[in-house]
Structures are given as structure tokens and as C-alpha cells.
Amino acid sequence: MESSDANGERPVGSPAAAVVHRLTERAETLATVESLTGGLLAASIVEIAGVSGVFRGGLVVYATELKSELAGVPADLLAERGPVDPDVAAALAEGGRRRCGADWGLATTGVAGPEPQDGKPVGLVYVAVAGPGGSTVRQLDLDGGRDHVRAAAVIEALRLLAERIHEADTDRTVAGV
């Protein structure tokens, strides 16, 4: 599948391979929690040879109630804001990290289309990373069809994780670790 990012450009190299390589070097683990990507994120990660030492597992929580029941997102947050929300994305990432016993949690939630959901437009996506230094959420406003929205969400989630790992590497260097 030809995947492109939020800008419609094909990434150079494999974003998943880069992340798996860095996590292997750092002896750290990863878990995923997915809504709109429905397992594509985990699939892109497990394509990489040698991933078994890094990838703990993942949750596909497509139904809203499963975001609470399986990933630990507060039910009142979901009731108040719905599943497509930056705080829900952060809670998904942290919930996956905690439930799977991983160093890092990576999550996706959004509207892939073809129709808007709960007043949220097609292409509104939140990707989130939870790690040792806290959580980061990025909002994406993606154009294109359902397949593009889902594929771009995977690439952008992996990019966000790569940025956070790079920041953690920089923090280690500054601290003299």
C-alpha cells in the first residue's frame, strides 16, 4: 500500500523501522491503542524484523465503550467530549502504556470518514504518545479519502513517537547519562 503523510508526501525510509531501531537501542518497549486506524499502526510495527523485543502489544478499541473498559479512558471524559478529543487521545496512549506494561504508549483516534462523527469533520485526527516524560498529543487535519486518512495517521503517530524518543535522547545527553 502506497502510504503518504499528512502533507501527501511519501516518507523516506520506514517510520516504523526507525522507531523500532531506536527503542531496541534504548532497551525500551512500546504498546499501541488504536481507534480509527483499526490495527494498521500495530501491523506497521510488527512488519519490522526483530520487533518482538520491543512491541508489547496493542489494543484496537473501535467502540467508544471499549476505550474506557479496555484502555482505561475515564468514562466521564468520553461522555463529556466524545472519542475524538485530544485528552482522550492522551488517555488512550497512557492507558495502553499502563495496561501493556510498556515504556511508551502510542494512540490514534479520529474521524476517517466517509461521514462526520458527532459533529467532528472527516480528517480530524489526534495522535498521542505517552512515555517516561509524560504525554504529547498532535492534532492532524487530513484531506483525502478514508484510506489516506488512516495511513497518514499511522505515519504521523510514528513520527510523533520518533520526535519524543529523540527528545528523550537529548535529555539523556544533557544529563550526562
C-alpha positions as CSV (number, residue, x, y, z in Angstrom):
1,M,0.0,0.0,0.0
2,E,1.4,3.4,-1.0
3,S,1.1,5.5,2.1
4,S,1.6,9.2,2.3
5,D,1.8,11.5,5.3
6,A,-0.3,14.5,6.3
7,N,1.2,16.6,3.6
8,G,0.6,13.9,0.9
9,E,4.3,13.0,0.7
10,R,5.8,9.6,0.9
11,P,8.2,9.2,3.9
12,V,11.8,8.4,3.3
13,G,12.5,5.0,4.8
14,S,10.2,3.3,7.2
15,P,9.0,5.4,10.1
16,A,8.2,2.1,11.9
17,A,11.7,0.7,11.3
18,A,13.3,3.9,12.7
19,V,11.2,3.8,15.8
20,V,11.8,0.0,16.4
21,H,15.6,0.5,15.9
22,R,15.8,3.4,18.4
23,L,13.6,1.5,21.0
24,T,15.8,-1.6,20.6
25,E,19.0,0.6,21.2
26,R,17.3,2.1,24.3
27,A,16.0,-1.3,25.6
28,E,12.5,0.2,25.8
29,T,9.1,-1.2,24.9
30,L,6.0,0.0,23.1
31,A,2.3,-0.6,23.1
32,T,-0.4,0.8,20.8
33,V,-4.0,1.8,21.3
34,E,-6.0,2.4,18.1
35,S,-9.4,3.6,17.1
36,L,-9.7,4.9,13.6
37,T,-6.6,3.0,12.4
38,G,-8.1,-0.3,13.4
39,G,-4.8,-2.2,13.8
40,L,-2.8,-0.6,10.9
41,L,-0.4,1.0,13.4
42,A,0.4,-2.3,15.1
43,A,0.6,-4.0,11.8
44,S,3.1,-1.5,10.5
45,I,5.2,-2.0,13.6
46,V,5.2,-5.8,13.6
47,E,6.3,-5.9,9.9
48,I,9.8,-4.9,11.2
49,A,12.2,-7.9,11.8
50,G,13.3,-8.1,15.4
51,V,10.4,-6.2,16.8
52,S,9.5,-8.9,19.4
53,G,11.9,-7.4,21.9
54,V,10.2,-4.0,21.6
55,F,6.5,-4.4,20.9
56,R,4.5,-5.5,23.9
57,G,1.1,-5.5,22.2
58,G,-1.8,-3.3,21.2
59,L,-5.5,-2.7,21.7
60,V,-8.0,-1.9,19.0
61,V,-10.8,0.0,20.7
62,Y,-13.1,1.0,17.9
63,A,-16.2,1.1,20.0
64,T,-16.4,4.0,22.4
65,E,-17.2,2.0,25.5
66,L,-14.1,-0.2,24.9
67,K,-11.9,3.0,25.1
68,S,-13.0,3.1,28.8
69,E,-13.3,-0.7,29.5
70,L,-10.0,-1.8,27.9
71,A,-7.8,1.2,27.6
72,G,-8.8,2.9,30.9
73,V,-10.0,6.2,29.4
74,P,-12.3,7.9,32.1
75,A,-15.9,7.2,31.1
76,D,-16.9,10.8,32.2
77,L,-14.3,12.2,29.8
78,L,-15.7,10.1,26.9
79,A,-19.3,11.1,27.9
80,E,-18.5,14.8,28.0
81,R,-16.3,15.1,24.9
82,G,-16.7,12.0,22.8
83,P,-13.9,9.8,21.5
84,V,-12.3,12.3,19.1
85,D,-10.6,14.6,21.6
86,P,-7.0,15.4,22.5
87,D,-7.4,14.5,26.1
88,V,-9.0,11.1,25.1
89,A,-6.0,10.5,22.8
90,A,-3.6,11.2,25.7
91,A,-5.6,8.9,27.9
92,L,-5.6,6.2,25.3
93,A,-1.8,6.3,25.0
94,E,-1.3,6.3,28.7
95,G,-3.8,3.5,29.2
96,G,-2.1,1.4,26.6
97,R,1.3,2.0,28.2
98,R,0.0,1.1,31.6
99,R,-2.2,-1.9,30.6
100,C,0.5,-3.5,28.4
101,G,3.4,-2.7,30.8
102,A,5.3,-0.7,28.2
103,D,7.7,2.2,28.4
104,W,5.9,4.0,25.6
105,G,2.2,4.1,24.5
106,L,1.1,5.3,21.1
107,A,-2.5,6.1,20.2
108,T,-4.8,7.2,17.4
109,T,-8.3,8.5,17.4
110,G,-10.2,10.5,14.9
111,V,-12.7,10.5,12.0
112,A,-11.7,8.6,8.9
113,G,-14.9,9.1,7.1
114,P,-16.8,8.9,4.9
115,E,-19.2,10.9,7.2
116,P,-18.5,13.3,10.0
117,Q,-18.9,11.8,13.5
118,D,-20.5,13.6,16.5
119,G,-20.1,17.0,14.8
120,K,-16.3,16.3,14.1
121,P,-15.2,16.6,10.5
122,V,-13.7,13.8,8.4
123,G,-9.9,14.0,8.7
124,L,-9.8,15.3,12.2
125,V,-7.3,13.0,13.9
126,Y,-5.4,13.0,17.2
127,V,-2.2,11.0,17.7
128,A,-0.7,10.8,21.1
129,V,2.4,9.4,22.8
130,A,2.8,8.6,26.5
131,G,6.3,8.0,27.7
132,P,8.5,8.3,30.7
133,G,8.4,12.1,30.4
134,G,4.6,12.5,30.1
135,S,2.2,12.7,27.2
136,T,2.2,14.6,23.9
137,V,-0.8,15.0,21.5
138,R,-0.8,16.2,18.0
139,Q,-3.9,17.3,16.0
140,L,-4.0,16.4,12.4
141,D,-6.4,17.9,9.9
142,L,-6.1,15.5,7.0
143,D,-7.6,15.7,3.5
144,G,-8.4,12.8,1.2
145,G,-10.4,9.6,1.5
146,R,-10.7,7.1,4.3
147,D,-7.6,5.0,3.3
148,H,-5.4,8.1,3.1
149,V,-6.6,9.5,6.5
150,R,-5.9,6.1,8.2
151,A,-2.5,5.6,6.5
152,A,-1.4,9.2,7.2
153,A,-2.5,8.9,10.9
154,V,-0.1,5.9,11.2
155,I,2.8,7.7,9.7
156,E,2.2,10.8,11.8
157,A,1.8,8.8,15.0
158,L,5.2,7.1,14.4
159,R,6.8,10.5,13.6
160,L,5.5,11.9,16.9
161,L,7.0,8.9,18.7
162,A,10.3,9.3,16.9
163,E,10.4,13.0,18.0
164,R,9.6,12.1,21.6
165,I,12.4,9.5,21.6
166,H,14.8,12.0,20.1
167,E,13.9,14.5,22.9
168,A,14.5,11.8,25.5
169,D,17.9,11.0,23.9
170,T,18.7,14.7,24.0
171,D,17.6,14.9,27.7
172,R,19.9,11.9,28.5
173,T,22.8,13.5,26.7
174,V,22.3,16.8,28.6
175,A,22.0,14.9,31.9
176,G,25.3,13.0,31.1
177,V,23.6,9.6,31.0
